[in-house]
């Protein structure tokens, strides 16, 4: 459970039943285009299926309500089993089918992104237990993607949101590498192999989880000096070590160092990393046992 005193975002959360796509349509935001190959835009959602149309549906945030309309799909969209005709209201607890392998459930969301929380604080936003819980939540959200050997590829503090349920990962289908393999973003949350070799693998996401959780837990990025620039930041990731400020328990330090291993093959798989989290905090195992993936 996250602290909602700084809640800044509200909207409708769409979660694919296979766990490989998850996006938030915020109240009052411009329309969101969802499809197999929508325009490359921060508000577009790229589906991980060849069965969906290039632009399948458009989600509108009309005032305090939401609506879905067909965006010119070939197979149609179905809301609670009925064909979508024109613009139809959609709300929490409904089921949206876009293709045989693209079913979404919806729930209301009120919370904040990790960006909101971190930038509003002058130091850490979680303690040791909260950092482990954040790591566990992110790993569980990524697990369906990694099970099919896919990577999120754009995991940063804008793609992590938290509400009364806990933290989760927004998965919009875009990565930090363009189609030609070049980096298209600031490498603040990129693993070394991404910016140095234009390589993106599932364990690249584990490195990003380590970066995000480290910043939330300790109040600073692990490879930043007070006056470091982008080039120095990348160099420290390649040849340096994380900066620790103050005393950190050995077990907790080992957890973060395993995620921040320089080589992709040195980082643990999601299952093993979750076991490390549960070994440190057994109560998180019982908590997660009763929560959906």
Secondary structure, DSSP 8 states (H G I E B T S, - for coil): ---GGG--EEEEEEEETTSS-EEEEETT---EEEESS--S-TT-EE-S-SSS-SS-EEEEEETTEEEEEE-S-SS--EETTEE--SEEE--TT-EEEEETTEEEEEEEEEEEEHHHHHHT-SS-SS-HHHHHHHHHHHHHHHHHHHHTT------STTSEEEETTEEEE-B-S--SB-TTS-B-S-GGG--HHHHHH----HHHHHHHHHHHHHHHHHSS-TT--TT--HHHHHHHHHH------S---HHHHHHHHHHT-SSGGGS--HHHHHHHHHHH-HHHHHHHHTS--
